[in-house]
Amino acid sequence: MDLDFVCIECDIIADPSAILTAALYEELRKFEFHFKASCCLNQAETCHSCCENINCPFRIVFGQQVSSDPEIVRLHQKPSLPLSLYIGEMCSNNSSNTVGMVVVGSAVNYIGFFQAALLRMIKSVMHMLLLPFAPSVLHFYCLDNQGIRHEISDLLMMPESIILLSGRYVIQNTVHSDSARLTFKSPLRLISNGSVAHKFDFAQFFRSQLRRCSSLCAYYGNGEMDLDFGGLSQHAQKVAVLEDGMHYAQPDWSKSRNRAGLTGTIECAGLVEPMFSLLRLGSYFNAGKGASFGLGFYRLESL
């Protein structure tokens, strides 16, 4: 099993930053339209009638083509999108914020269009807002395995400047911890019995992340994850919650009911290998419904 991915992000200076953050969260849902505008050669035509359809980056990235392998379809059905967007923490002076994305597997071949779409999305938000001072985009960065930033230029011109990360590396080089703290920065929307869960259930969350990582590996990596899925799922039910600081709420930046979810911090104990490293890998891809467009973004720490 392995899964290549790239993490790029940029900082935005704005005052007040909270207004920009709210607008950015709403704009994340429109990212695919910004991506299409960045790569489409025939803007006037529909995708179905376009002569570029077969080789179009937009179709390849957002088409969610079902695998020709019946076993993959049986296990995973329709694939997730090969990306996850996120909005990071505001700086201490509340004047800047971080917007980033993780691009997965074969979609990395179009990393220049992803960067162009991210910049287009940010500029669209800037144009909509009437702020006292015009927001400005700082440099773009690529993150390495330690989370250290490396400045990058225009990836359409220099795609070789990216740093390629590896799912196998994350799994094998994450130091195991039997206790963990998970902090959810954006609403986590896990579906339980046909509706969004209003209480955090570690086993449900872990199984969801296990499925998400496995599906991404199957569709965009080089094969299934070699794990005891049944055993890990059963053990997840035995993980103890030490402190539950999660609450279900409507985020300040949205009036839409389908953006509400669980936020806060959870502390748990009783993890067995490789549960902690799987949660680390999953943190790159967000969690739950809407994960590709900024929901379910979380940070993981060992206790």
MIDOSE-1310 file (N, C-alpha, C; in nm, 2 decimals, decimal comma, always signed):
residues 303
mdld	+0,08/-0,12/+0,00/+0,00/+0,00/+0,00/+0,09/+0,12/+0,00; +0,05/+0,22/-0,08/+0,11/+0,35/-0,07/+0,02/+0,45/-0,14; +0,03/+0,58/-0,09/-0,06/+0,68/-0,15/+0,02/+0,81/-0,15; +0,05/+0,86/-0,26/+0,13/+0,99/-0,27/+0,03/+1,11/-0,26
fvci	+0,07/+1,21/-0,19/-0,01/+1,33/-0,18/+0,08/+1,45/-0,16; +0,02/+1,57/-0,19/+0,09/+1,70/-0,17/+0,01/+1,79/-0,09; +0,08/+1,87/+0,00/+0,01/+1,96/+0,08/+0,06/+2,10/+0,05; -0,02/+2,19/+0,00/+0,02/+2,33/-0,03/-0,07/+2,42/+0,05
ecdi	-0,02/+2,54/+0,09/-0,10/+2,64/+0,16/-0,04/+2,78/+0,14; -0,12/+2,88/+0,17/-0,08/+3,01/+0,16/-0,14/+3,09/+0,28; -0,08/+3,20/+0,31/-0,13/+3,29/+0,41/-0,20/+3,41/+0,35; -0,30/+3,46/+0,41/-0,38/+3,58/+0,37/-0,38/+3,68/+0,48
iadp	-0,34/+3,80/+0,45/-0,34/+3,91/+0,54/-0,47/+3,99/+0,52; -0,55/+4,01/+0,63/-0,67/+4,08/+0,62/-0,71/+4,13/+0,76; -0,78/+4,24/+0,76/-0,83/+4,30/+0,89/-0,97/+4,35/+0,87; -1,07/+4,29/+0,94/-1,05/+4,18/+1,04/-1,05/+4,05/+0,97
sail	-0,97/+3,95/+1,02/-0,95/+3,82/+0,95/-1,07/+3,74/+0,97; -1,15/+3,75/+1,08/-1,27/+3,67/+1,10/-1,37/+3,68/+0,99; -1,39/+3,80/+0,93/-1,48/+3,82/+0,82/-1,43/+3,74/+0,70; -1,30/+3,75/+0,67/-1,24/+3,68/+0,56/-1,26/+3,53/+0,58
taal	-1,24/+3,48/+0,70/-1,25/+3,34/+0,73/-1,39/+3,28/+0,70; -1,49/+3,36/+0,74/-1,63/+3,32/+0,71/-1,65/+3,31/+0,56; -1,61/+3,41/+0,49/-1,63/+3,41/+0,35/-1,56/+3,30/+0,28; -1,44/+3,27/+0,32/-1,36/+3,16/+0,26/-1,42/+3,02/+0,28
yeel	-1,48/+3,00/+0,40/-1,54/+2,87/+0,43/-1,66/+2,85/+0,33; -1,74/+2,96/+0,31/-1,85/+2,95/+0,21/-1,80/+2,93/+0,07; -1,69/+2,98/+0,04/-1,63/+2,97/-0,10/-1,57/+2,84/-0,13; -1,53/+2,76/-0,02/-1,47/+2,63/-0,04/-1,56/+2,54/-0,12
rkfe	-1,69/+2,55/-0,10/-1,78/+2,46/-0,17/-1,78/+2,49/-0,32; -1,73/+2,60/-0,36/-1,73/+2,64/-0,50/-1,60/+2,61/-0,57; -1,51/+2,54/-0,49/-1,37/+2,52/-0,54/-1,37/+2,45/-0,68; -1,45/+2,35/-0,70/-1,45/+2,28/-0,83/-1,48/+2,37/-0,95
fhfk	-1,56/+2,48/-0,93/-1,59/+2,57/-1,04/-1,46/+2,66/-1,06; -1,39/+2,69/-0,96/-1,26/+2,77/-0,98/-1,16/+2,68/-1,04; -1,16/+2,55/-1,01/-1,07/+2,46/-1,08/-1,10/+2,45/-1,23; -1,23/+2,43/-1,26/-1,27/+2,42/-1,40/-1,23/+2,55/-1,47
ascc	-1,25/+2,67/-1,41/-1,21/+2,79/-1,48/-1,06/+2,80/-1,50; -0,98/+2,73/-1,42/-0,84/+2,74/-1,43/-0,78/+2,65/-1,54; -0,86/+2,54/-1,57/-0,80/+2,45/-1,67/-0,88/+2,43/-1,79; -1,01/+2,48/-1,80/-1,09/+2,45/-1,91/-1,05/+2,53/-2,04
lnqa	-1,04/+2,45/-2,15/-1,00/+2,51/-2,28/-1,11/+2,56/-2,36; -1,23/+2,51/-2,32/-1,35/+2,55/-2,40/-1,47/+2,59/-2,30; -1,45/+2,71/-2,25/-1,54/+2,76/-2,15/-1,68/+2,77/-2,20; -1,70/+2,79/-2,33/-1,83/+2,81/-2,39/-1,91/+2,68/-2,41
etch	-1,84/+2,57/-2,40/-1,91/+2,44/-2,43/-1,94/+2,37/-2,30; -2,04/+2,28/-2,31/-2,07/+2,19/-2,19/-1,97/+2,08/-2,19; -1,95/+2,02/-2,07/-1,85/+1,91/-2,06/-1,88/+1,80/-2,15; -2,01/+1,76/-2,17/-2,05/+1,64/-2,25/-2,01/+1,66/-2,39
scce	-2,02/+1,79/-2,44/-2,00/+1,81/-2,59/-1,86/+1,85/-2,62; -1,78/+1,87/-2,51/-1,64/+1,92/-2,53/-1,55/+1,81/-2,60; -1,47/+1,85/-2,70/-1,38/+1,76/-2,76/-1,26/+1,73/-2,67; -1,24/+1,80/-2,57/-1,13/+1,78/-2,48/-1,17/+1,69/-2,36
ninc	-1,29/+1,64/-2,36/-1,35/+1,58/-2,24/-1,26/+1,46/-2,19; -1,21/+1,38/-2,28/-1,14/+1,26/-2,23/-1,02/+1,29/-2,15; -0,94/+1,39/-2,20/-0,81/+1,43/-2,13/-0,83/+1,55/-2,04; -0,95/+1,59/-2,02/-0,97/+1,72/-1,94/-0,93/+1,70/-1,79
pfri	-0,84/+1,78/-1,73/-0,81/+1,77/-1,59/-0,93/+1,78/-1,50; -1,03/+1,86/-1,54/-1,15/+1,88/-1,46/-1,23/+1,75/-1,45; -1,25/+1,68/-1,56/-1,32/+1,56/-1,57/-1,25/+1,45/-1,49; -1,11/+1,44/-1,50/-1,03/+1,34/-1,44/-1,04/+1,36/-1,29
vfgq	-1,03/+1,48/-1,24/-1,02/+1,51/-1,10/-1,16/+1,50/-1,03; -1,26/+1,56/-1,09/-1,39/+1,57/-1,03/-1,50/+1,47/-1,09; -1,46/+1,39/-1,18/-1,55/+1,30/-1,24/-1,59/+1,18/-1,15; -1,50/+1,15/-1,05/-1,53/+1,04/-0,96/-1,57/+0,91/-1,04
qvss	-1,48/+0,87/-1,13/-1,50/+0,76/-1,21/-1,49/+0,63/-1,13; -1,59/+0,55/-1,14/-1,60/+0,42/-1,06/-1,49/+0,32/-1,12; -1,43/+0,25/-1,04/-1,32/+0,16/-1,08/-1,38/+0,05/-1,17; -1,29/+0,00/-1,26/-1,33/-0,12/-1,34/-1,31/-0,25/-1,27
dpei	-1,24/-0,24/-1,15/-1,22/-0,36/-1,07/-1,35/-0,38/-0,98; -1,42/-0,49/-1,00/-1,54/-0,51/-0,92/-1,52/-0,52/-0,77; -1,40/-0,57/-0,73/-1,37/-0,58/-0,59/-1,36/-0,45/-0,52; -1,29/-0,35/-0,59/-1,28/-0,22/-0,54/-1,42/-0,15/-0,53
vrlh	-1,50/-0,18/-0,63/-1,64/-0,12/-0,63/-1,72/-0,18/-0,51; -1,70/-0,31/-0,49/-1,77/-0,38/-0,38/-1,74/-0,32/-0,25; -1,61/-0,30/-0,23/-1,56/-0,25/-0,10/-1,58/-0,10/-0,08; -1,57/-0,02/-0,19/-1,56/+0,12/-0,17/-1,67/+0,20/-0,25
qkps	-1,73/+0,14/-0,34/-1,83/+0,20/-0,42/-1,78/+0,33/-0,49; -1,85/+0,44/-0,48/-1,80/+0,56/-0,55/-1,68/+0,62/-0,48; -1,58/+0,66/-0,55/-1,46/+0,72/-0,49/-1,48/+0,86/-0,43; -1,41/+0,89/-0,33/-1,40/+1,03/-0,28/-1,33/+1,11/-0,38
lpls	-1,34/+1,24/-0,37/-1,26/+1,33/-0,45/-1,12/+1,33/-0,40; -1,02/+1,34/-0,49/-0,88/+1,33/-0,45/-0,82/+1,47/-0,40; -0,90/+1,53/-0,31/-0,85/+1,65/-0,25/-0,92/+1,68/-0,12; -0,85/+1,76/-0,03/-0,92/+1,81/+0,09/-0,87/+1,95/+0,11
lyig	-0,96/+2,04/+0,13/-0,93/+2,18/+0,16/-0,94/+2,21/+0,31; -0,87/+2,31/+0,35/-0,88/+2,34/+0,49/-0,84/+2,49/+0,52; -0,89/+2,54/+0,63/-0,86/+2,67/+0,67/-0,79/+2,66/+0,81; -0,67/+2,70/+0,82/-0,60/+2,69/+0,95/-0,63/+2,80/+1,05
emcs	-0,55/+2,79/+1,15/-0,57/+2,89/+1,26/-0,53/+3,03/+1,22; -0,60/+3,13/+1,28/-0,55/+3,26/+1,26/-0,43/+3,29/+1,34; -0,34/+3,38/+1,30/-0,22/+3,41/+1,37/-0,26/+3,49/+1,50; -0,17/+3,50/+1,59/-0,20/+3,56/+1,73/-0,25/+3,70/+1,72
nnss	-0,21/+3,77/+1,61/-0,26/+3,91/+1,60/-0,39/+3,92/+1,53; -0,45/+3,80/+1,49/-0,58/+3,79/+1,42/-0,59/+3,87/+1,29; -0,47/+3,89/+1,23/-0,47/+3,96/+1,10/-0,44/+3,88/+0,98; -0,41/+3,75/+1,00/-0,38/+3,66/+0,89/-0,44/+3,52/+0,91
ntvg	-0,46/+3,45/+0,81/-0,51/+3,32/+0,81/-0,45/+3,23/+0,71; -0,46/+3,10/+0,73/-0,40/+3,01/+0,63/-0,50/+2,93/+0,56; -0,49/+2,92/+0,43/-0,58/+2,84/+0,34/-0,49/+2,74/+0,28; -0,53/+2,61/+0,28/-0,45/+2,51/+0,22/-0,53/+2,39/+0,16
mvvv	-0,46/+2,30/+0,10/-0,52/+2,18/+0,04/-0,43/+2,07/+0,03; -0,48/+1,95/+0,04/-0,41/+1,83/+0,01/-0,46/+1,77/-0,11; -0,37/+1,74/-0,21/-0,40/+1,68/-0,34/-0,35/+1,54/-0,34; -0,43/+1,44/-0,38/-0,40/+1,30/-0,36/-0,38/+1,23/-0,49
gsav	-0,28/+1,14/-0,49/-0,26/+1,04/-0,60/-0,24/+1,10/-0,73; -0,30/+1,05/-0,83/-0,28/+1,09/-0,97/-0,32/+1,24/-0,99; -0,41/+1,29/-0,90/-0,45/+1,43/-0,92/-0,33/+1,52/-0,90; -0,22/+1,48/-0,84/-0,10/+1,56/-0,82/-0,04/+1,60/-0,96
nyig	-0,07/+1,52/-1,06/-0,03/+1,56/-1,20/-0,08/+1,70/-1,24; -0,19/+1,74/-1,17/-0,25/+1,87/-1,21/-0,24/+1,97/-1,10; -0,13/+1,96/-1,03/-0,11/+2,05/-0,91/-0,10/+2,19/-0,95; -0,05/+2,23/-1,07/-0,05/+2,37/-1,11/-0,19/+2,43/-1,12
ffqa	-0,29/+2,35/-1,17/-0,42/+2,39/-1,18/-0,49/+2,41/-1,04; -0,45/+2,32/-0,95/-0,50/+2,33/-0,81/-0,45/+2,46/-0,75; -0,32/+2,49/-0,76/-0,27/+2,62/-0,71/-0,34/+2,74/-0,77; -0,36/+2,73/-0,91/-0,43/+2,84/-0,98/-0,57/+2,86/-0,93
allr	-0,64/+2,75/-0,91/-0,78/+2,75/-0,86/-0,79/+2,80/-0,72; -0,69/+2,77/-0,63/-0,69/+2,82/-0,50/-0,67/+2,97/-0,50; -0,58/+3,02/-0,58/-0,56/+3,16/-0,59/-0,68/+3,23/-0,65; -0,74/+3,17/-0,75/-0,86/+3,23/-0,81/-0,98/+3,24/-0,70
miks	-0,99/+3,13/-0,62/-1,09/+3,13/-0,52/-1,07/+3,24/-0,41; -0,95/+3,26/-0,37/-0,91/+3,36/-0,27/-0,94/+3,50/-0,33; -0,90/+3,52/-0,45/-0,93/+3,65/-0,51/-1,08/+3,68/-0,53; -1,15/+3,57/-0,56/-1,30/+3,59/-0,57/-1,36/+3,64/-0,44
vmhm	-1,31/+3,58/-0,33/-1,36/+3,62/-0,20/-1,32/+3,77/-0,17; -1,19/+3,80/-0,20/-1,14/+3,94/-0,18/-1,23/+4,04/-0,25; -1,27/+4,00/-0,37/-1,35/+4,09/-0,46/-1,49/+4,11/-0,39; -1,54/+4,01/-0,33/-1,68/+4,02/-0,27/-1,68/+4,10/-0,14
lllp	-1,57/+4,10/-0,07/-1,57/+4,17/+0,06/-1,54/+4,32/+0,05; -1,60/+4,39/+0,14/-1,57/+4,54/+0,15/-1,50/+4,56/+0,28; -1,37/+4,53/+0,28/-1,29/+4,55/+0,40/-1,22/+4,68/+0,40; -1,19/+4,73/+0,53/-1,12/+4,86/+0,53/-0,99/+4,86/+0,46
faps	-0,92/+4,74/+0,46/-0,79/+4,73/+0,39/-0,80/+4,61/+0,30; -0,75/+4,62/+0,18/-0,76/+4,51/+0,08/-0,68/+4,39/+0,13; -0,73/+4,27/+0,14/-0,65/+4,15/+0,18/-0,54/+4,13/+0,08; -0,44/+4,07/+0,12/-0,33/+4,04/+0,03/-0,28/+3,89/+0,05
vlhf	-0,25/+3,82/-0,05/-0,20/+3,69/-0,05/-0,05/+3,69/-0,04; +0,00/+3,62/+0,06/+0,14/+3,60/+0,07/+0,19/+3,48/-0,01; +0,31/+3,44/+0,01/+0,36/+3,33/-0,07/+0,29/+3,20/-0,05; +0,30/+3,11/-0,15/+0,26/+2,97/-0,14/+0,37/+2,89/-0,09
ycld	+0,33/+2,78/-0,01/+0,43/+2,69/+0,05/+0,39/+2,55/+0,02; +0,49/+2,46/+0,02/+0,47/+2,32/+0,02/+0,52/+2,26/+0,15; +0,44/+2,17/+0,21/+0,48/+2,12/+0,34/+0,55/+1,98/+0,32; +0,66/+1,96/+0,40/+0,73/+1,84/+0,40/+0,67/+1,74/+0,51
nqgi	+0,73/+1,63/+0,53/+0,68/+1,53/+0,62/+0,68/+1,58/+0,77; +0,76/+1,68/+0,80/+0,76/+1,73/+0,94/+0,67/+1,85/+0,95; +0,60/+1,89/+0,84/+0,51/+2,00/+0,85/+0,59/+2,14/+0,82; +0,72/+2,13/+0,79/+0,80/+2,25/+0,76/+0,76/+2,30/+0,62
rhei	+0,74/+2,43/+0,62/+0,70/+2,50/+0,49/+0,82/+2,53/+0,40; +0,80/+2,51/+0,27/+0,90/+2,54/+0,17/+0,84/+2,63/+0,07; +0,89/+2,75/+0,04/+0,82/+2,84/-0,05/+0,83/+2,78/-0,19; +0,72/+2,79/-0,26/+0,71/+2,75/-0,40/+0,66/+2,86/-0,49
sdll	+0,69/+2,85/-0,62/+0,65/+2,95/-0,72/+0,53/+2,90/-0,79; +0,52/+2,94/-0,92/+0,40/+2,91/-1,00/+0,42/+2,76/-1,04; +0,33/+2,68/-0,99/+0,34/+2,53/-1,02/+0,29/+2,50/-1,16; +0,22/+2,59/-1,23/+0,19/+2,57/-1,37/+0,32/+2,57/-1,45
mmpe	+0,42/+2,66/-1,41/+0,54/+2,67/-1,48/+0,65/+2,57/-1,42; +0,64/+2,55/-1,29/+0,75/+2,46/-1,23/+0,68/+2,36/-1,14; +0,61/+2,26/-1,19/+0,55/+2,16/-1,11/+0,65/+2,07/-1,04; +0,77/+2,07/-1,08/+0,87/+1,98/-1,02/+0,91/+2,04/-0,88
siil	+0,87/+2,16/-0,84/+0,91/+2,22/-0,72/+0,83/+2,17/-0,60; +0,73/+2,08/-0,62/+0,65/+2,03/-0,51/+0,72/+1,92/-0,43; +0,68/+1,90/-0,31/+0,73/+1,80/-0,22/+0,63/+1,69/-0,21; +0,66/+1,57/-0,26/+0,57/+1,46/-0,26/+0,57/+1,38/-0,13
lsgr	+0,46/+1,37/-0,06/+0,45/+1,30/+0,06/+0,40/+1,16/+0,04; +0,42/+1,07/+0,13/+0,38/+0,93/+0,12/+0,30/+0,88/+0,23; +0,19/+0,81/+0,20/+0,11/+0,76/+0,31/+0,18/+0,65/+0,38; +0,26/+0,57/+0,31/+0,34/+0,46/+0,37/+0,44/+0,52/+0,47
yviq	+0,50/+0,64/+0,43/+0,60/+0,70/+0,52/+0,53/+0,75/+0,65; +0,41/+0,81/+0,64/+0,33/+0,85/+0,75/+0,30/+0,74/+0,85; +0,25/+0,63/+0,79/+0,22/+0,51/+0,87/+0,34/+0,45/+0,95; +0,45/+0,44/+0,87/+0,57/+0,37/+0,93/+0,65/+0,46/+1,02
ntvh	+0,64/+0,59/+1,01/+0,73/+0,68/+1,08/+0,66/+0,77/+1,19; +0,53/+0,75/+1,20/+0,46/+0,81/+1,31/+0,49/+0,73/+1,44; +0,54/+0,80/+1,54/+0,56/+0,73/+1,67/+0,43/+0,70/+1,74; +0,41/+0,57/+1,77/+0,28/+0,53/+1,83/+0,26/+0,59/+1,97
sdsa	+0,13/+0,63/+1,99/+0,09/+0,67/+2,13/-0,04/+0,60/+2,16; -0,06/+0,55/+2,28/-0,19/+0,49/+2,31/-0,29/+0,59/+2,36; -0,25/+0,72/+2,37/-0,34/+0,82/+2,41/-0,33/+0,94/+2,31; -0,45/+1,00/+2,28/-0,44/+1,10/+2,18/-0,54/+1,21/+2,21
rltf	-0,51/+1,33/+2,16/-0,60/+1,45/+2,16/-0,64/+1,49/+2,02; -0,77/+1,49/+1,99/-0,81/+1,54/+1,86/-0,89/+1,67/+1,87; -0,84/+1,77/+1,80/-0,91/+1,90/+1,80/-0,97/+1,93/+1,67; -1,10/+1,94/+1,66/-1,17/+1,96/+1,54/-1,19/+2,11/+1,51
kspl	-1,12/+2,16/+1,40/-1,12/+2,30/+1,37/-1,24/+2,34/+1,29; -1,31/+2,25/+1,22/-1,43/+2,28/+1,15/-1,53/+2,17/+1,17; -1,65/+2,19/+1,15/-1,76/+2,09/+1,19/-1,74/+1,95/+1,13; -1,75/+1,85/+1,22/-1,74/+1,71/+1,18/-1,88/+1,66/+1,16
rlis	-1,92/+1,61/+1,04/-2,05/+1,57/+1,01/-2,04/+1,42/+0,98; -2,07/+1,33/+1,08/-2,07/+1,19/+1,06/-2,22/+1,15/+1,06; -2,25/+1,06/+0,96/-2,38/+1,02/+0,94/-2,41/+0,89/+1,02; -2,51/+0,90/+1,10/-2,55/+0,79/+1,19/-2,70/+0,77/+1,17
ngsv	-2,74/+0,65/+1,12/-2,88/+0,61/+1,10/-2,95/+0,72/+1,02; -2,89/+0,76/+0,91/-2,95/+0,85/+0,82/-2,94/+1,00/+0,85; -2,89/+1,03/+0,97/-2,88/+1,17/+1,01/-2,74/+1,21/+1,07; -2,71/+1,33/+1,08/-2,58/+1,37/+1,13/-2,57/+1,35/+1,28
ahkf	-2,47/+1,28/+1,33/-2,45/+1,25/+1,47/-2,43/+1,38/+1,55; -2,50/+1,39/+1,66/-2,49/+1,51/+1,75/-2,40/+1,48/+1,87; -2,35/+1,36/+1,88/-2,25/+1,32/+1,99/-2,14/+1,25/+1,93; -2,02/+1,27/+1,98/-1,90/+1,21/+1,93/-1,89/+1,06/+1,97
dfaq	-1,87/+0,97/+1,88/-1,85/+0,83/+1,91/-1,71/+0,79/+1,84; -1,61/+0,76/+1,93/-1,48/+0,73/+1,87/-1,48/+0,62/+1,77; -1,55/+0,51/+1,80/-1,55/+0,40/+1,71/-1,61/+0,43/+1,58; -1,72/+0,51/+1,58/-1,78/+0,56/+1,45/-1,68/+0,64/+1,37
ffrs	-1,62/+0,74/+1,44/-1,52/+0,83/+1,38/-1,40/+0,75/+1,32; -1,35/+0,66/+1,40/-1,23/+0,58/+1,35/-1,26/+0,49/+1,23; -1,38/+0,43/+1,24/-1,42/+0,34/+1,12/-1,44/+0,43/+1,00; -1,49/+0,55/+1,02/-1,51/+0,64/+0,90/-1,38/+0,68/+0,84
qlrr	-1,28/+0,71/+0,93/-1,15/+0,75/+0,88/-1,07/+0,63/+0,81; -1,10/+0,51/+0,87/-1,04/+0,39/+0,81/-1,09/+0,36/+0,67; -1,22/+0,38/+0,65/-1,28/+0,37/+0,52/-1,23/+0,47/+0,42; -1,22/+0,60/+0,47/-1,17/+0,71/+0,39/-1,03/+0,68/+0,34
cssl	-0,94/+0,65/+0,43/-0,80/+0,63/+0,39/-0,79/+0,51/+0,30; -0,87/+0,40/+0,33/-0,86/+0,28/+0,24/-0,92/+0,31/+0,10; -1,02/+0,38/+0,09/-1,08/+0,42/-0,04/-0,99/+0,50/-0,12; -0,92/+0,60/-0,06/-0,83/+0,68/-0,13/-0,71/+0,60/-0,18
cayy	-0,66/+0,51/-0,10/-0,55/+0,42/-0,14/-0,59/+0,33/-0,26; -0,71/+0,28/-0,25/-0,76/+0,19/-0,35/-0,78/+0,26/-0,49; -0,83/+0,38/-0,48/-0,87/+0,45/-0,61/-0,75/+0,54/-0,66; -0,67/+0,59/-0,57/-0,57/+0,69/-0,61/-0,43/+0,65/-0,58
gnge	-0,41/+0,54/-0,50/-0,28/+0,49/-0,46/-0,25/+0,36/-0,54; -0,16/+0,28/-0,48/-0,12/+0,16/-0,56/-0,17/+0,03/-0,49; -0,29/+0,04/-0,43/-0,35/-0,09/-0,38/-0,41/-0,07/-0,24; -0,48/-0,18/-0,20/-0,55/-0,18/-0,07/-0,45/-0,17/+0,05
mdld	-0,50/-0,11/+0,16/-0,42/-0,11/+0,28/-0,42/-0,25/+0,34; -0,30/-0,30/+0,38/-0,28/-0,43/+0,44/-0,30/-0,42/+0,59; -0,43/-0,42/+0,63/-0,46/-0,40/+0,77/-0,57/-0,50/+0,81; -0,58/-0,53/+0,94/-0,69/-0,61/+1,00/-0,80/-0,52/+1,03
fggl	-0,88/-0,49/+0,92/-0,99/-0,39/+0,94/-1,09/-0,44/+1,05; -1,13/-0,56/+1,05/-1,22/-0,61/+1,14/-1,17/-0,60/+1,29; -1,04/-0,64/+1,31/-0,99/-0,63/+1,44/-0,97/-0,49/+1,49; -0,93/-0,40/+1,40/-0,92/-0,25/+1,44/-1,05/-0,19/+1,47
sqha	-1,15/-0,23/+1,39/-1,29/-0,18/+1,41/-1,34/-0,22/+1,55; -1,32/-0,35/+1,58/-1,37/-0,40/+1,71/-1,29/-0,33/+1,82; -1,16/-0,32/+1,81/-1,09/-0,25/+1,92/-1,13/-0,11/+1,94; -1,17/-0,04/+1,83/-1,21/+0,10/+1,84/-1,32/+0,12/+1,94
qkva	-1,40/+0,02/+1,96/-1,52/+0,02/+2,05/-1,47/+0,02/+2,19; -1,34/-0,02/+2,22/-1,29/-0,03/+2,35/-1,21/+0,09/+2,39; -1,18/+0,18/+2,30/-1,11/+0,30/+2,33/-1,18/+0,39/+2,42; -1,12/+0,43/+2,53/-1,18/+0,51/+2,64/-1,17/+0,66/+2,61
vled	-1,28/+0,73/+2,63/-1,28/+0,87/+2,61/-1,25/+0,93/+2,75; -1,14/+1,00/+2,76/-1,10/+1,06/+2,89/-1,16/+1,19/+2,91; -1,18/+1,27/+2,81/-1,24/+1,40/+2,82/-1,31/+1,43/+2,69; -1,44/+1,46/+2,70/-1,52/+1,49/+2,58/-1,56/+1,64/+2,58
gmhy	-1,49/+1,72/+2,50/-1,52/+1,86/+2,49/-1,59/+1,89/+2,36; -1,65/+1,79/+2,30/-1,72/+1,81/+2,17/-1,86/+1,86/+2,19; -1,90/+1,95/+2,10/-2,04/+2,00/+2,10/-2,09/+2,02/+1,96; -2,22/+1,99/+1,94/-2,28/+2,01/+1,81/-2,33/+2,15/+1,80
aqpd	-2,30/+2,22/+1,69/-2,34/+2,36/+1,68/-2,33/+2,40/+1,53; -2,41/+2,51/+1,51/-2,40/+2,58/+1,38/-2,28/+2,67/+1,37; -2,19/+2,66/+1,28/-2,08/+2,75/+1,27/-2,12/+2,89/+1,25; -2,04/+2,99/+1,30/-2,07/+3,13/+1,29/-2,07/+3,17/+1,15
wsks	-1,99/+3,10/+1,06/-1,97/+3,15/+0,93/-2,08/+3,10/+0,83; -2,18/+3,03/+0,88/-2,28/+2,97/+0,79/-2,42/+2,97/+0,85; -2,52/+3,00/+0,77/-2,66/+2,99/+0,82/-2,72/+2,86/+0,77; -2,65/+2,79/+0,69/-2,70/+2,67/+0,63/-2,70/+2,55/+0,73
rnra	-2,81/+2,48/+0,75/-2,82/+2,37/+0,84/-2,73/+2,25/+0,80; -2,70/+2,24/+0,68/-2,61/+2,13/+0,64/-2,46/+2,16/+0,65; -2,43/+2,26/+0,73/-2,29/+2,29/+0,77/-2,27/+2,27/+0,92; -2,37/+2,25/+0,99/-2,36/+2,22/+1,14/-2,29/+2,09/+1,16
gltg	-2,22/+2,08/+1,28/-2,16/+1,96/+1,31/-2,09/+1,97/+1,44; -2,00/+1,87/+1,47/-1,93/+1,86/+1,60/-1,80/+1,93/+1,59; -1,77/+2,02/+1,69/-1,64/+2,08/+1,70/-1,60/+2,08/+1,84; -1,47/+2,10/+1,87/-1,41/+2,09/+2,00/-1,30/+1,99/+2,01
tiec	-1,27/+1,95/+2,13/-1,16/+1,86/+2,16/-1,20/+1,73/+2,23; -1,14/+1,62/+2,19/-1,17/+1,49/+2,25/-1,03/+1,43/+2,29; -1,03/+1,38/+2,41/-0,91/+1,30/+2,45/-0,94/+1,16/+2,48; -0,86/+1,07/+2,43/-0,89/+0,93/+2,44/-0,77/+0,84/+2,47
aglv	-0,79/+0,72/+2,52/-0,68/+0,63/+2,56/-0,72/+0,49/+2,52; -0,61/+0,41/+2,50/-0,64/+0,27/+2,47/-0,62/+0,24/+2,32; -0,55/+0,32/+2,25/-0,52/+0,30/+2,11/-0,41/+0,19/+2,10; -0,43/+0,10/+2,00/-0,33/+0,00/+1,96/-0,27/+0,03/+1,83
epmf	-0,15/-0,02/+1,80/-0,09/+0,01/+1,67/-0,17/-0,06/+1,56; -0,19/+0,00/+1,45/-0,14/+0,13/+1,40/-0,25/+0,24/+1,41; -0,33/+0,24/+1,51/-0,45/+0,33/+1,52/-0,40/+0,48/+1,52; -0,30/+0,51/+1,60/-0,26/+0,65/+1,60/-0,20/+0,70/+1,47
sllr	-0,12/+0,61/+1,40/-0,06/+0,65/+1,27/-0,17/+0,66/+1,17; -0,28/+0,58/+1,18/-0,39/+0,59/+1,08/-0,47/+0,72/+1,10; -0,48/+0,76/+1,23/-0,54/+0,89/+1,26/-0,46/+1,01/+1,21; -0,33/+0,99/+1,22/-0,24/+1,09/+1,16/-0,25/+1,10/+1,01
lgsy	-0,25/+0,99/+0,94/-0,27/+0,99/+0,80/-0,41/+1,05/+0,76; -0,51/+1,01/+0,84/-0,65/+1,06/+0,81/-0,66/+1,21/+0,83; -0,57/+1,27/+0,92/-0,58/+1,41/+0,94/-0,54/+1,50/+0,82; -0,47/+1,44/+0,73/-0,44/+1,51/+0,60/-0,56/+1,52/+0,51
fnag	-0,66/+1,43/+0,53/-0,77/+1,42/+0,44/-0,90/+1,47/+0,50; -0,90/+1,53/+0,62/-1,02/+1,57/+0,69/-1,11/+1,45/+0,72; -1,23/+1,47/+0,77/-1,32/+1,36/+0,81/-1,46/+1,39/+0,78; -1,54/+1,28/+0,76/-1,69/+1,30/+0,76/-1,74/+1,35/+0,63
kgas	-1,87/+1,39/+0,63/-1,93/+1,44/+0,51/-1,88/+1,59/+0,49; -1,85/+1,61/+0,36/-1,80/+1,75/+0,32/-1,65/+1,76/+0,35; -1,58/+1,65/+0,37/-1,44/+1,65/+0,40/-1,36/+1,72/+0,29; -1,39/+1,70/+0,17/-1,31/+1,75/+0,06/-1,32/+1,90/+0,05
fglg	-1,43/+1,96/+0,11/-1,44/+2,11/+0,10/-1,44/+2,17/+0,24; -1,35/+2,13/+0,32/-1,31/+2,20/+0,44/-1,38/+2,15/+0,57; -1,47/+2,06/+0,57/-1,54/+2,01/+0,69/-1,45/+1,90/+0,75; -1,47/+1,88/+0,88/-1,40/+1,77/+0,95/-1,25/+1,78/+0,95
fyrl	-1,20/+1,91/+0,95/-1,05/+1,93/+0,96/-1,01/+1,92/+1,10; -0,91/+1,84/+1,13/-0,87/+1,82/+1,27/-0,72/+1,81/+1,29; -0,67/+1,84/+1,41/-0,53/+1,82/+1,45/-0,52/+1,71/+1,55; -0,41/+1,63/+1,54/-0,39/+1,52/+1,63/-0,26/+1,54/+1,71
esl	-0,27/+1,51/+1,84/-0,16/+1,52/+1,93/-0,15/+1,40/+2,01; -0,03/+1,36/+2,05/-0,02/+1,25/+2,15/-0,02/+1,30/+2,29; -0,07/+1,22/+2,38/-0,07/+1,26/+2,52/+0,03/+1,18/+2,61
